[in-house]
């Protein structure tokens, strides 16, 4: 496996992984991302994608103020219970736009106020509709070069898209993943045994999403509040039993795991950024990856979960890492 230690360094309180993780999704950083996009004069257009089997997913397209000659486009994928307007997506979009790369920020099913587009619930094994969305974005905008990048669960999807690119004939030139959950079962165990804040944070957002879905489709989702009071494992068991074909949650986790040797067949140039102190994603699962020669794992000593904040002005390393790596990949620089 090709891997390297990252150049990212911080001092003082920013070495704390929980400070990093909280700052990453804070309203201050979200406002800073929106301000950066506004300063660029970026105008985003909502685009609803009509996909096979009546599935509809929505995203936001933003053209680069000064496009690259190759018309490059990046598909950005948010994390679980995030959206196309999450702070890290906005910050990444701003960086890429300054480099002349257009951006399509996709919302997964039931994310970003898109709950009404589909009756069925989101789950992490819905890879085919993300493949179909990727194909639809490429077909509509016809970029000369095309990359995918994701954060957290979006990073897991980006890796699976890259892995499926050849079989699905997806014209992906490069893929990037920041703090991807490569072993979902290990992530749940981390959330169950680690600081309770993270379990509370994700459960609060997931329960709110399910309540919204129930209100929109009461005939299809007549579950009671007793279901919503379950913990993450219990609610996952309910989701798997009622809304998937998997026999149990561990088999379901295996359905979107990319741990071990699963990424050894990668042909798309791929880069992964991880933090050794991530309180959500166990670093051992990333160090245990068997990657192909086209992939590179970069590990930072600090950074938390999708943090990598450089300073108290909330400038970030991850979005700069993404821009630098993406431009190098598009320009054919190793």
C-alpha positions as CSV (number, residue, x, y, z in Angstrom):
1,X,0.0,0.0,0.0
2,X,1.2,3.5,-0.8
3,X,0.9,5.8,2.1
4,X,2.6,8.9,3.5
5,X,2.5,11.1,6.5
6,X,0.7,14.4,5.9
7,X,2.3,17.8,6.0
8,X,-0.6,19.1,8.0
9,X,0.4,20.5,11.4
10,X,-1.4,22.4,14.1
11,X,-0.6,23.7,17.6
12,X,-2.3,24.2,20.9
13,X,-6.0,23.6,21.3
14,X,-6.4,22.7,17.6
15,X,-4.6,19.5,18.3
16,X,-7.7,18.4,20.1
17,X,-9.8,16.0,17.9
18,X,-13.1,17.1,19.4
19,X,-12.4,20.8,18.8
20,X,-11.5,19.9,15.2
21,X,-14.6,17.8,14.7
22,X,-17.0,20.4,16.2
23,X,-15.4,23.4,14.4
24,X,-15.7,21.5,11.1
25,X,-19.5,21.5,11.1
26,X,-19.9,24.7,13.1
27,X,-22.2,27.5,11.9
28,X,-19.2,29.8,11.8
29,X,-17.4,27.7,9.2
30,X,-20.7,27.2,7.3
31,X,-21.1,31.0,7.1
32,X,-17.5,31.4,6.1
33,X,-18.0,28.9,3.2
34,X,-21.1,30.7,2.0
35,X,-19.2,34.0,2.2
36,X,-16.4,32.6,0.1
37,X,-18.8,31.4,-2.6
38,X,-20.6,34.8,-2.6
39,X,-17.3,36.6,-2.9
40,X,-16.5,34.6,-6.0
41,X,-19.9,35.6,-7.5
42,X,-20.8,31.9,-7.7
43,X,-24.4,31.3,-8.7
44,X,-25.6,27.8,-8.0
45,X,-28.5,26.1,-9.8
46,X,-30.6,23.4,-8.3
47,X,-30.8,20.4,-10.6
48,X,-33.2,17.5,-10.0
49,X,-31.9,14.3,-11.7
50,X,-34.5,11.9,-13.0
51,X,-33.0,8.5,-12.7
52,X,-34.0,4.9,-13.6
53,X,-36.9,3.3,-11.6
54,X,-38.5,6.7,-11.0
55,X,-35.8,7.7,-8.5
56,X,-35.0,11.4,-8.2
57,X,-32.0,13.0,-6.6
58,X,-31.2,16.7,-6.4
59,X,-28.0,18.6,-6.4
60,X,-26.5,22.0,-7.0
61,X,-24.4,22.9,-10.0
62,X,-22.0,25.9,-9.9
63,X,-20.0,26.9,-12.9
64,X,-16.4,28.1,-12.4
65,X,-16.0,31.9,-12.9
66,X,-13.0,31.2,-15.2
67,X,-13.3,27.6,-16.4
68,X,-10.3,25.4,-17.2
69,X,-9.8,24.7,-20.9
70,X,-10.7,21.1,-20.3
71,X,-14.1,22.0,-18.8
72,X,-13.3,20.0,-15.6
73,X,-16.2,19.2,-13.2
74,X,-16.0,17.7,-9.7
75,X,-18.9,15.8,-8.2
76,X,-18.9,16.5,-4.4
77,X,-20.5,14.0,-1.9
78,X,-21.5,15.0,1.6
79,X,-21.5,12.9,4.7
80,X,-24.3,11.1,6.5
81,X,-27.0,13.6,7.5
82,X,-25.1,16.4,5.8
83,X,-26.1,18.0,2.6
84,X,-24.8,19.8,-0.5
85,X,-24.7,22.9,1.7
86,X,-22.6,21.5,4.5
87,X,-19.6,23.6,5.5
88,X,-17.0,21.3,4.1
89,X,-18.8,21.0,0.8
90,X,-19.1,24.8,0.4
91,X,-15.4,25.3,1.4
92,X,-14.3,22.6,-1.1
93,X,-16.5,24.1,-3.8
94,X,-15.0,27.5,-3.3
95,X,-11.4,26.1,-3.6
96,X,-12.2,24.2,-6.7
97,X,-14.0,27.1,-8.4
98,X,-11.0,29.3,-7.9
99,X,-9.0,26.7,-9.8
100,X,-11.5,26.8,-12.7
101,X,-13.2,23.5,-11.8
102,X,-17.0,23.5,-11.9
103,X,-18.9,21.7,-9.1
104,X,-21.9,19.5,-8.8
105,X,-22.8,19.0,-5.1
106,X,-25.1,16.0,-4.9
107,X,-27.6,15.4,-2.1
108,X,-28.1,11.8,-1.3
109,X,-31.7,10.6,-0.9
110,X,-33.4,12.1,2.2
111,X,-30.6,14.7,2.6
112,X,-30.7,18.5,2.2
113,X,-34.5,18.8,2.4
114,X,-35.0,16.3,-0.5
115,X,-37.1,13.9,1.6
116,X,-40.1,14.4,-0.6
117,X,-38.5,13.2,-3.8
118,X,-38.6,9.5,-3.1
119,X,-40.9,7.4,-0.9
120,X,-38.2,4.8,0.2
121,X,-35.8,5.6,2.9
122,X,-32.1,6.3,2.5
123,X,-29.6,3.7,3.5
124,X,-25.9,3.4,2.7
125,X,-26.1,0.4,0.3
126,X,-28.0,2.5,-2.2
127,X,-24.9,2.7,-4.5
128,X,-26.7,2.1,-7.8
129,X,-28.7,5.3,-7.6
130,X,-25.5,7.3,-6.9
131,X,-23.9,5.5,-9.9
132,X,-26.9,6.5,-12.0
133,X,-26.7,10.1,-10.7
134,X,-23.0,10.3,-11.5
135,X,-23.7,9.1,-15.0
136,X,-26.6,11.6,-15.4
137,X,-24.4,14.5,-14.2
138,X,-21.7,13.6,-16.7
139,X,-24.1,13.2,-19.5
140,X,-25.8,16.5,-18.8
141,X,-22.8,18.7,-18.3
142,X,-20.4,16.9,-20.6
143,X,-17.1,17.9,-18.8
144,X,-13.8,17.2,-20.5
145,X,-12.4,15.9,-17.2
146,X,-14.4,14.5,-14.3
147,X,-13.6,13.8,-10.7
148,X,-15.5,12.6,-7.6
149,X,-14.8,13.6,-4.0
150,X,-16.5,12.9,-0.7
151,X,-16.3,13.5,3.0
152,X,-17.1,10.8,5.6
153,X,-19.9,8.6,4.2
154,X,-19.5,10.6,0.9
155,X,-15.9,9.5,0.9
156,X,-17.1,5.9,1.2
157,X,-19.4,6.4,-1.8
158,X,-16.6,8.1,-3.8
159,X,-14.4,5.0,-3.2
160,X,-17.2,2.7,-4.3
161,X,-17.8,4.8,-7.4
162,X,-14.1,4.6,-8.3
163,X,-14.2,0.9,-7.7
164,X,-17.3,0.5,-9.9
165,X,-16.1,2.9,-12.6
166,X,-14.8,0.3,-15.1
167,X,-17.8,-2.1,-14.9
168,X,-20.3,0.8,-14.9
169,X,-18.4,2.7,-17.6
170,X,-18.2,5.8,-15.5
171,X,-15.6,8.3,-16.9
172,X,-14.0,9.2,-13.6
173,X,-10.5,10.6,-13.9
174,X,-9.8,10.8,-10.2
175,X,-11.4,10.1,-6.8
176,X,-10.8,11.6,-3.4
177,X,-12.1,10.6,0.0
178,X,-11.7,12.5,3.3
179,X,-12.2,10.4,6.5
180,X,-14.1,7.7,4.8
181,X,-15.8,4.9,7.0
182,X,-14.1,2.0,5.3
183,X,-15.4,-0.5,7.9
184,X,-18.9,0.5,8.9
185,X,-19.2,-2.1,11.6
186,X,-16.0,-0.8,13.3
187,X,-17.4,2.8,13.1
188,X,-20.6,1.8,14.9
189,X,-18.5,0.1,17.7
190,X,-16.5,3.3,17.9
191,X,-19.7,5.4,18.3
192,X,-21.0,3.0,20.9
193,X,-17.9,3.0,23.1
194,X,-16.5,6.5,22.4
195,X,-17.5,9.9,23.7
196,X,-21.4,9.9,23.9
197,X,-21.5,13.3,22.1
198,X,-21.0,11.8,18.6
199,X,-23.7,9.1,19.1
200,X,-26.1,11.8,20.3
201,X,-25.2,14.2,17.4
202,X,-25.8,11.6,14.6
203,X,-28.9,10.2,16.3
204,X,-30.4,13.6,16.7
205,X,-30.1,14.3,13.0
206,X,-31.2,10.8,11.9
207,X,-34.3,10.9,14.1
208,X,-35.2,14.3,12.7
209,X,-34.8,13.0,9.1
210,X,-37.0,10.0,9.9
211,X,-39.7,12.2,11.4
212,X,-39.7,14.3,8.3
213,X,-40.0,11.3,6.1
214,X,-42.9,10.0,8.2
215,X,-44.7,13.3,7.9
216,X,-44.4,13.3,4.1
217,X,-45.3,9.7,3.5
218,X,-47.4,8.6,6.5
219,X,-49.0,5.7,4.5
220,X,-45.5,4.1,3.8
221,X,-43.8,5.0,7.1
222,X,-46.2,4.4,10.0
223,X,-43.5,3.6,12.5
224,X,-44.0,4.9,16.1
225,X,-41.9,7.1,18.3
226,X,-40.8,3.9,20.1
227,X,-38.8,3.0,17.1
228,X,-37.1,6.4,17.1
229,X,-36.1,6.1,20.7
230,X,-33.8,3.2,19.9
231,X,-30.1,3.7,19.9
232,X,-28.0,3.6,16.7
233,X,-27.6,-0.2,16.6
234,X,-31.3,-0.7,17.4
235,X,-32.5,1.7,14.8
236,X,-30.1,0.3,12.2
237,X,-31.5,-3.2,13.0
238,X,-35.0,-1.9,12.4
239,X,-34.0,-0.2,9.1
240,X,-32.2,-3.3,7.8
241,X,-35.1,-5.6,8.8
242,X,-37.9,-3.4,7.4
243,X,-36.3,-1.6,4.5
244,X,-33.6,-3.8,3.0
245,X,-33.0,-7.4,1.9
246,X,-30.0,-7.9,4.2
247,X,-30.6,-10.4,7.0
248,X,-28.9,-8.4,9.8
249,X,-27.0,-5.2,10.4
250,X,-23.5,-6.8,10.1
251,X,-24.3,-8.2,6.7
252,X,-25.7,-4.8,5.7
253,X,-22.5,-3.1,6.9
254,X,-20.6,-5.6,4.8
255,X,-22.6,-4.4,1.8
256,X,-20.9,-1.0,1.8
257,X,-17.6,-1.9,3.5
258,X,-14.5,-1.2,1.5
259,X,-12.1,-2.6,4.2
260,X,-9.2,-4.9,3.8
261,X,-8.5,-5.9,0.2
262,X,-11.7,-4.6,-1.4
263,X,-9.9,-1.5,-2.8
264,X,-7.0,-3.5,-4.2
265,X,-8.8,-3.6,-7.6
266,X,-8.9,0.2,-7.9
267,X,-7.9,1.5,-11.4
268,X,-9.0,5.1,-11.0
269,X,-6.3,7.4,-9.4
270,X,-7.5,7.7,-5.9
271,X,-6.3,9.7,-2.8
272,X,-7.5,9.2,0.8
273,X,-7.0,11.7,3.6
274,X,-7.4,10.5,7.2
275,X,-6.7,11.6,10.7
276,X,-5.0,9.3,13.3
277,X,-7.1,10.9,16.0
278,X,-10.5,10.7,14.3
279,X,-13.0,10.0,17.0
280,X,-15.5,8.5,14.6
281,X,-13.4,6.5,12.0
282,X,-11.0,4.0,13.6
283,X,-7.6,4.7,12.0
284,X,-6.7,1.0,12.3
285,X,-9.3,0.2,9.6
286,X,-7.6,2.7,7.2
287,X,-4.1,1.5,8.0
288,X,-5.4,-2.0,7.2
289,X,-6.4,-1.2,3.7
290,X,-4.8,-3.0,0.8
291,X,-4.7,-0.4,-2.0
292,X,-3.8,-0.7,-5.6
293,X,-0.8,1.2,-7.1
294,X,-3.2,3.9,-8.3
295,X,-4.2,4.8,-4.7
296,X,-2.5,6.8,-2.0
297,X,-3.4,7.0,1.7
298,X,-2.3,10.2,3.6
299,X,-2.5,10.2,7.4
300,X,-2.5,13.3,9.5
301,X,-1.5,13.1,13.2
302,X,-4.4,15.5,14.0
303,X,-7.6,16.6,12.4
304,X,-10.5,14.9,14.1
305,X,-13.4,13.9,11.9
306,X,-13.4,15.9,8.7
307,X,-11.8,18.8,10.5
308,X,-8.2,19.6,9.5
309,X,-8.7,23.2,10.6
310,X,-5.5,25.2,10.2
311,X,-6.2,28.3,12.4
312,X,-8.8,30.2,14.4
313,X,-9.9,31.9,11.2
314,X,-11.2,28.4,10.3
315,X,-9.1,28.0,7.2
316,X,-9.0,24.3,6.3
317,X,-6.4,21.9,5.0
318,X,-8.7,19.3,3.5
319,X,-10.2,21.5,0.8
320,X,-6.7,22.7,-0.2
321,X,-5.5,19.1,-0.2
322,X,-8.5,18.3,-2.5
323,X,-7.8,21.1,-4.9
324,X,-4.1,20.4,-5.1
325,X,-4.6,16.7,-5.6
326,X,-7.4,17.1,-8.1
327,X,-5.5,19.6,-10.3
328,X,-2.4,17.4,-10.2
329,X,-4.5,14.4,-11.3
330,X,-6.2,16.3,-14.1
331,X,-2.9,17.7,-15.3
332,X,-1.3,14.3,-15.2
333,X,1.1,15.0,-12.4
334,X,2.0,12.1,-10.1
